[in-house]
Amino acid sequence: MNTHQKPNAGASVTRRSFLKTSTLAGTAVAAGVLDLSRSAWAAGGDTLKVGMIGCGGRNTGAAYQALNTDKGAKLVAMCDILMERVHGKREELKKSKPGQVEVPDSQCFAGFGAYKKVIECSDVVLIANAAKFHPFHAMAAIQAGKHVFVEKPHGIDPCGIKLMQKACDLARQKQLCVVSGLHSRYHPGYQEIVQRIHDGAIGDIVSIEENFLRPPYVVISREPELNEIQWQCSTQYHFVWLSGDDVVQSLVHNLDRASWALREQTPVKCHGLGGRSSMTAPIYGNVFDHHSVVYEYASGVRIYAFCRTTNGCYDEYSSLVFGSKGKADIMACRITGENKWQGNPNADAHQLEQTALFKAIREGRVINNGDYMARSTLIGIMGQISCYTGKEVTWDQISRSEFAYPPKPEDCRDDMEPPTRPGPDGTYPVYIPGKTQLI
């Protein structure tokens, strides 16, 4: 499928030099070595050491899928803000992959600085912690010569996206793999329907509707022994400075599919509406519980994008592309109108992205999702900032902006005060559209 970003096969290297590319990056090898390395890997003679930065549900899933796809992969190091979570997820993974989890207590780490130790221990680093740190930790891993999987979103502000783009560019130079958690690109059914859209099955795209409507995500009770910074990090989806809020955190999947359908065009401008209606208790932090964003493109196409995290409401998760000859329901792999088509919507794209990553490493190929990682996330950031401020935001503005939610990732410490704290009633202050100024 030419709509799915292809791995960059610009350089093949021996299997050992590819794993140790921090010292041998750029080494050319003779034609034909790739076939030899495939045979050697098939014999199962080498181990890929895997490390986890973040021990929540998503990274635990990514680790399972990595081990599931590659029998020579071994989980060797793990870190999180909370050591209890590290130990708990280690035991969970041991039960499902007993022969591939080799994480001694000495390679279980906790705290803001723990990522460095995981990177030191690993050949492949899985990053799925608070999104604020995704660009910073990805850059550190790539600078150290490690292959990287990075969960979405790939930053929460313009400053973070610039760093992520630099990290992906460096990975290309060092012949390292970078795979994105925007897993739709790895779904065979989505690949086919997007190709059909590009081939004209629905005619010219007129508009796109994107929905990510659901109850609040990963709501947990506060444990009394946690201090304020530990609490906020343990429930990071509900704090803006850690997650970037729901347009960036969740709707980014939809916006990535829309961008893909539009051949990676960027919007000219957007305007958004958002706020909090009912999810106002302290456990919901300081994020909004509803957002609506309209993106306008130079062609006149508009994307109408909606996300909501509210209990007791209508729920829908869909990507609907309306054309002059029909409609494409990407997630159902269905086209209606003049050129009816039904594909297979069933695929485990989370598994497929790990399979692609480890296969590329084993074969000495480079796969780098950097361009759409950065672009799609910045489209989400653009919409989020419009919702927060109530202002129209242009692509030129967001691309030039150096805005970052404080503090800087490198300045975060275990004993720091968080940038937001609860008021007298226990609730956290939120941005006010029409008054908030960010860029």
C-alpha positions as CSV (number, residue, x, y, z in Angstrom):
1,M,0.0,0.0,0.0
2,N,1.5,3.3,-1.0
3,T,-0.6,5.2,1.5
4,H,1.2,3.4,4.4
5,Q,4.5,5.1,5.1
6,K,7.1,2.5,3.9
7,P,10.2,1.6,5.8
8,N,13.2,3.4,4.6
9,A,15.4,0.7,3.0
10,G,18.1,3.1,2.2
11,A,20.8,1.2,4.1
12,S,21.2,-2.4,5.1
13,V,23.6,-3.3,7.8
14,T,24.7,-6.5,9.5
15,R,22.5,-7.7,12.3
16,R,25.0,-7.0,15.1
17,S,26.0,-3.6,13.8
18,F,22.3,-2.6,13.4
19,L,21.7,-3.4,17.1
20,K,24.8,-1.4,18.1
21,T,24.2,1.4,15.6
22,S,25.2,4.1,18.2
23,T,28.8,3.3,17.4
24,L,28.5,1.9,13.9
25,A,25.7,4.1,12.5
26,G,26.2,4.8,8.8
27,T,28.3,1.7,8.1
28,A,27.7,0.4,4.6
29,V,27.6,-3.3,3.9
30,A,27.9,-5.3,0.8
31,A,24.9,-6.3,-1.3
32,G,23.5,-9.7,-0.2
33,V,24.3,-9.3,3.5
34,L,20.6,-8.8,4.2
35,D,19.7,-12.4,3.1
36,L,22.5,-13.7,5.3
37,S,21.3,-11.7,8.3
38,R,17.7,-13.0,7.8
39,S,19.0,-16.6,7.9
40,A,21.0,-15.9,11.1
41,W,18.1,-14.2,12.8
42,A,15.9,-17.1,11.9
43,A,18.3,-19.4,13.7
44,G,17.5,-17.4,16.9
45,G,21.1,-16.8,17.8
46,D,20.8,-13.2,19.2
47,T,18.7,-11.5,21.9
48,L,17.0,-8.1,21.6
49,K,16.9,-6.4,24.9
50,V,13.7,-4.5,25.5
51,G,13.1,-1.7,28.0
52,M,9.9,0.0,29.1
53,I,9.7,3.7,30.0
54,G,6.3,3.8,31.6
55,C,4.4,0.9,33.2
56,G,0.8,1.8,32.6
57,G,-1.7,-0.3,30.6
58,R,-0.6,0.9,27.1
59,N,3.1,0.1,27.6
60,T,2.4,-3.2,29.2
61,G,0.4,-4.0,26.1
62,A,3.2,-2.8,23.9
63,A,5.7,-5.0,25.8
64,Y,3.5,-8.0,25.5
65,Q,3.0,-7.5,21.8
66,A,6.8,-7.0,21.3
67,L,7.6,-10.2,23.1
68,N,4.8,-11.9,21.3
69,T,6.1,-11.0,17.9
70,D,9.8,-11.8,18.5
71,K,10.8,-14.9,20.5
72,G,14.3,-13.6,20.8
73,A,13.2,-10.4,22.5
74,K,13.7,-10.2,26.3
75,L,12.3,-7.6,28.6
76,V,15.2,-6.5,30.7
77,A,14.4,-3.2,32.3
78,M,11.4,-1.2,33.4
79,C,10.6,2.2,35.0
80,D,7.7,4.3,36.1
81,I,7.1,7.2,38.6
82,L,5.9,4.5,41.1
83,M,8.0,1.4,41.9
84,E,4.9,-0.4,43.0
85,R,3.6,-0.1,39.4
86,V,6.9,-1.4,38.0
87,H,6.8,-4.5,40.2
88,G,3.1,-5.1,39.5
89,K,3.5,-5.0,35.7
90,R,6.6,-7.1,35.8
91,E,4.7,-9.9,37.5
92,E,1.8,-9.5,35.1
93,L,4.1,-9.8,32.1
94,K,6.0,-12.7,33.7
95,K,2.8,-14.7,33.9
96,S,2.0,-14.1,30.2
97,K,5.6,-14.4,28.8
98,P,7.5,-16.3,31.5
99,G,10.5,-17.2,29.3
100,Q,11.0,-13.7,28.0
101,V,10.8,-11.5,31.1
102,E,14.2,-11.1,32.7
103,V,13.9,-8.0,34.9
104,P,15.8,-8.3,38.2
105,D,15.1,-5.9,41.0
106,S,18.3,-4.1,40.1
107,Q,16.8,-3.2,36.7
108,C,13.5,-1.9,38.1
109,F,13.7,1.9,38.4
110,A,11.4,4.7,39.6
111,G,11.3,8.5,39.4
112,F,11.8,11.1,36.8
113,G,15.4,10.2,36.1
114,A,14.8,6.5,35.8
115,Y,14.5,6.6,32.0
116,K,18.3,7.0,31.7
117,K,18.9,3.6,33.3
118,V,16.3,1.8,31.1
119,I,17.9,3.2,28.0
120,E,21.4,2.0,29.1
121,C,20.1,-1.5,29.5
122,S,18.2,-1.8,26.3
123,D,18.5,-2.3,22.5
124,V,14.8,-1.3,21.9
125,V,13.0,1.2,24.1
126,L,9.2,1.2,24.4
127,I,8.0,4.7,25.5
128,A,4.4,5.1,26.8
129,N,4.4,7.3,29.8
130,A,3.1,10.8,30.3
131,A,3.1,12.3,26.8
132,K,4.9,15.4,28.0
133,F,8.0,13.3,28.1
134,H,7.7,11.4,24.8
135,P,9.9,13.7,22.7
136,F,12.5,14.1,25.5
137,H,12.8,10.4,26.2
138,A,12.7,9.5,22.5
139,M,15.6,11.9,21.8
140,A,17.6,10.5,24.7
141,A,17.1,6.9,23.5
142,I,18.0,7.8,19.9
143,Q,21.0,9.8,20.9
144,A,22.1,6.6,22.8
145,G,21.7,4.5,19.6
146,K,18.5,2.7,20.6
147,H,15.5,1.7,18.4
148,V,12.3,3.3,19.7
149,F,8.6,2.7,19.8
150,V,6.8,5.9,20.9
151,E,3.1,5.9,22.0
152,K,0.9,8.8,20.8
153,P,0.7,11.6,21.3
154,H,4.2,12.6,20.2
155,G,4.3,15.8,22.2
156,I,1.7,18.0,23.9
157,D,2.9,21.4,22.7
158,P,4.7,23.0,19.7
159,C,8.0,23.0,21.5
160,G,7.7,19.2,22.1
161,I,6.8,18.5,18.5
162,K,9.9,20.3,17.3
163,L,12.0,18.1,19.5
164,M,10.2,15.0,18.4
165,Q,10.8,15.9,14.7
166,K,14.5,16.4,15.5
167,A,14.7,13.1,17.2
168,C,13.2,11.3,14.2
169,D,15.5,13.1,11.9
170,L,18.5,12.0,14.0
171,A,17.1,8.4,13.9
172,R,17.3,8.5,10.1
173,Q,20.9,9.7,10.2
174,K,21.8,6.9,12.7
175,Q,19.8,4.3,10.8
176,L,17.6,3.6,13.8
177,C,13.9,2.5,13.8
178,V,11.2,4.8,15.1
179,V,7.6,3.4,15.2
180,S,4.6,5.5,16.2
181,G,1.7,4.5,18.4
182,L,-0.6,5.9,15.8
183,H,-1.4,2.3,15.0
184,S,-4.1,3.0,12.3
185,R,-1.4,3.2,9.7
186,Y,-0.6,-0.5,10.3
187,H,-4.2,-1.8,9.9
188,P,-4.5,-3.6,6.6
189,G,-8.2,-2.8,6.2
190,Y,-7.5,0.9,6.8
191,Q,-4.6,0.8,4.4
192,E,-6.9,-0.5,1.7
193,I,-9.8,1.9,2.3
194,V,-7.5,4.9,2.3
195,Q,-6.0,3.7,-1.0
196,R,-9.5,3.4,-2.4
197,I,-10.2,6.9,-1.3
198,H,-7.0,8.1,-3.0
199,D,-8.0,6.2,-6.1
200,G,-11.3,8.1,-6.3
201,A,-13.8,5.5,-5.0
202,I,-15.8,8.3,-3.2
203,G,-14.9,11.1,-5.7
204,D,-13.5,14.3,-4.3
205,I,-13.5,14.6,-0.6
206,V,-16.0,17.2,0.5
207,S,-15.8,16.9,4.3
208,I,-14.7,14.6,7.1
209,E,-16.4,13.9,10.5
210,E,-14.3,12.5,13.3
211,N,-15.8,11.3,16.6
212,F,-14.1,10.0,19.8
213,L,-17.0,10.1,22.3
214,R,-16.7,8.0,25.5
215,P,-16.8,8.1,29.3
216,P,-13.8,9.4,31.2
217,Y,-10.6,7.5,30.5
218,V,-8.6,5.6,33.2
219,V,-10.1,7.2,36.3
220,I,-8.4,6.0,39.5
221,S,-8.9,6.8,43.2
222,R,-6.2,8.7,45.0
223,E,-4.1,6.6,47.3
224,P,-3.5,8.4,50.6
225,E,0.2,7.7,50.6
226,L,0.9,9.5,47.4
227,N,2.1,13.1,47.5
228,E,0.7,15.7,45.0
229,I,3.3,15.1,42.2
230,Q,3.0,11.3,42.5
231,W,-0.8,11.5,42.4
232,Q,-0.8,13.7,39.3
233,C,1.7,11.5,37.5
234,S,-0.2,8.4,38.4
235,T,-3.4,9.8,36.8
236,Q,-1.6,11.7,34.1
237,Y,-4.4,11.6,31.5
238,H,-6.3,14.1,33.7
239,F,-3.6,16.8,33.9
240,V,-2.9,19.1,31.0
241,W,0.8,19.6,31.8
242,L,1.3,15.8,31.5
243,S,-1.1,14.6,28.8
244,G,-2.1,17.7,26.7
245,D,-5.8,16.9,27.2
246,D,-8.2,14.9,25.0
247,V,-7.8,16.4,21.5
248,V,-4.1,15.7,21.7
249,Q,-4.4,12.5,23.7
250,S,-7.3,10.7,22.0
251,L,-8.7,12.6,19.0
252,V,-5.1,12.5,17.5
253,H,-5.9,9.0,16.2
254,N,-8.9,10.4,14.3
255,L,-6.9,13.4,13.0
256,D,-4.2,11.1,11.8
257,R,-6.6,9.0,9.8
258,A,-8.1,12.2,8.3
259,S,-4.7,13.6,7.5
260,W,-3.9,10.3,5.8
261,A,-7.1,10.4,3.7
262,L,-6.2,14.0,2.7
263,R,-2.7,12.9,1.5
264,E,-1.0,14.5,4.5
265,Q,-2.3,18.0,3.8
266,T,-2.2,20.4,6.7
267,P,-5.1,22.7,7.7
268,V,-4.9,26.4,7.0
269,K,-6.7,27.2,10.3
270,C,-9.1,25.9,12.9
271,H,-11.5,27.1,15.5
272,G,-12.6,25.1,18.6
273,L,-15.0,25.0,21.4
274,G,-14.5,23.2,24.7
275,G,-14.9,23.2,28.5
276,R,-16.0,21.2,31.5
277,S,-19.7,20.4,32.0
278,S,-20.0,17.6,34.6
279,M,-16.6,15.8,35.1
280,T,-15.4,18.4,37.7
281,A,-14.5,16.3,40.8
282,P,-10.8,16.3,41.8
283,I,-10.2,12.9,40.3
284,Y,-10.7,14.5,36.8
285,G,-7.8,16.9,37.3
286,N,-7.9,20.0,35.1
287,V,-8.7,18.7,31.7
288,F,-11.9,19.6,29.7
289,D,-14.6,17.0,29.3
290,H,-15.7,18.0,25.8
291,H,-14.1,19.5,22.7
292,S,-15.3,20.4,19.2
293,V,-12.8,21.5,16.5
294,V,-13.4,22.6,12.9
295,Y,-10.3,22.4,10.6
296,E,-10.3,24.2,7.3
297,Y,-8.1,23.3,4.4
298,A,-6.9,25.3,1.4
299,S,-9.2,23.1,-0.9
300,G,-12.2,24.2,1.1
301,V,-12.6,20.8,2.8
302,R,-13.4,20.9,6.5
303,I,-12.9,18.4,9.2
304,Y,-15.5,18.4,12.0
305,A,-13.8,16.8,15.0
306,F,-15.4,15.9,18.3
307,C,-14.2,14.3,21.5
308,R,-15.9,13.9,24.9
309,T,-15.2,12.2,28.2
310,T,-18.5,12.4,30.0
311,N,-20.6,9.7,31.7
312,G,-24.1,8.9,30.7
313,C,-23.9,10.3,27.2
314,Y,-24.0,9.0,23.6
315,D,-20.8,7.3,22.6
316,E,-19.2,6.9,19.1
317,Y,-15.8,6.2,17.7
318,S,-15.7,6.8,14.0
319,S,-13.8,8.3,11.0
320,L,-16.3,9.3,8.2
321,V,-15.1,10.7,4.9
322,F,-17.8,12.2,2.7
323,G,-17.1,12.5,-1.0
324,S,-18.8,13.6,-4.2
325,K,-19.5,10.0,-5.1
326,G,-20.0,8.3,-1.7
327,K,-19.0,7.9,1.9
328,A,-16.1,6.0,3.4
329,D,-16.4,4.7,7.0
330,I,-12.7,4.1,7.6
331,M,-13.0,2.1,10.9
332,A,-15.8,-0.1,9.5
333,C,-13.8,-0.6,6.2
334,R,-16.9,0.3,4.3
335,I,-17.7,2.4,1.2
336,T,-21.2,3.3,0.2
337,G,-22.4,5.2,-2.8
338,E,-21.4,4.6,-6.4
339,N,-18.5,2.2,-5.7
340,K,-19.7,0.1,-2.8
341,W,-17.1,-1.9,-1.0
342,Q,-16.7,-3.8,2.3
343,G,-13.3,-4.8,3.6
344,N,-12.2,-6.5,6.8
345,P,-12.2,-4.2,9.8
346,N,-10.8,-6.8,12.1
347,A,-7.1,-6.5,12.8
348,D,-4.8,-6.1,15.9
349,A,-3.0,-3.0,14.7
350,H,-1.2,-2.6,18.0
351,Q,0.3,-6.1,17.4
352,L,1.1,-5.3,13.8
353,E,3.1,-2.2,14.6
354,Q,5.3,-4.1,17.0
355,T,5.6,-6.9,14.4
356,A,6.7,-4.3,11.8
357,L,9.3,-2.8,14.2
358,F,11.0,-6.0,15.3
359,K,10.9,-7.4,11.8
360,A,12.7,-4.3,10.5
361,I,15.3,-4.6,13.2
362,R,15.9,-8.2,12.5
363,E,16.2,-7.7,8.7
364,G,18.5,-4.7,9.0
365,R,16.0,-2.2,7.6
366,V,15.1,1.3,8.9
367,I,11.4,2.1,9.5
368,N,10.7,5.7,10.5
369,N,7.2,7.1,11.1
370,G,8.5,10.5,12.0
371,D,6.8,12.7,9.5
372,Y,3.2,11.8,10.2
373,M,4.0,11.4,13.9
374,A,4.8,15.1,14.2
375,R,2.3,16.4,11.7
376,S,-0.8,14.6,13.0
377,T,0.1,15.5,16.6
378,L,0.6,19.1,15.8
379,I,-2.8,19.2,14.1
380,G,-4.2,18.0,17.4
381,I,-2.3,20.5,19.4
382,M,-3.5,23.3,17.1
383,G,-7.1,22.3,17.9
384,Q,-6.5,21.9,21.6
385,I,-5.1,25.4,21.9
386,S,-8.0,26.8,20.0
387,C,-10.4,25.1,22.4
388,Y,-8.5,26.5,25.4
389,T,-8.2,30.0,24.2
390,G,-11.4,30.3,22.2
391,K,-9.4,31.8,19.4
392,E,-8.9,30.8,15.7
393,V,-5.4,29.3,15.3
394,T,-3.6,29.1,12.0
395,W,-1.2,26.5,10.8
396,D,1.5,29.2,10.4
397,Q,1.0,30.3,14.0
398,I,1.2,26.8,15.5
399,S,4.2,25.9,13.3
400,R,6.2,28.9,14.4
401,S,5.2,28.8,18.0
402,E,7.7,27.9,20.7
403,F,5.0,27.5,23.4
404,A,5.5,24.8,26.0
405,Y,3.5,23.8,29.1
406,P,5.8,24.3,32.0
407,P,7.9,22.9,33.5
408,K,10.4,21.7,30.9
409,P,10.7,17.8,30.9
410,E,14.4,18.0,31.8
411,D,13.6,20.2,34.8
412,C,11.1,17.7,36.4
413,R,12.3,16.3,39.7
414,D,10.9,13.8,42.2
415,D,10.6,16.5,44.9
416,M,9.2,19.2,42.7
417,E,5.9,21.1,43.2
418,P,3.5,20.4,40.3
419,P,2.5,23.4,38.1
420,T,-1.1,23.1,39.1
421,R,-2.6,22.5,42.6
422,P,-6.1,22.1,43.9
423,G,-8.1,25.1,45.2
424,P,-9.9,25.3,48.6
425,D,-12.7,23.0,47.4
426,G,-10.2,20.4,46.2
427,T,-10.8,20.9,42.5
428,Y,-8.2,22.1,40.0
429,P,-8.3,25.3,38.0
430,V,-9.0,25.0,34.3
431,Y,-8.3,27.2,31.3
432,I,-11.1,29.7,30.4
433,P,-11.8,30.2,26.7
434,G,-11.9,33.9,25.8
435,K,-9.5,34.8,28.6
436,T,-6.7,32.2,28.4
437,Q,-3.7,33.3,26.3
438,L,-1.2,30.6,25.2
439,I,0.3,31.4,21.8
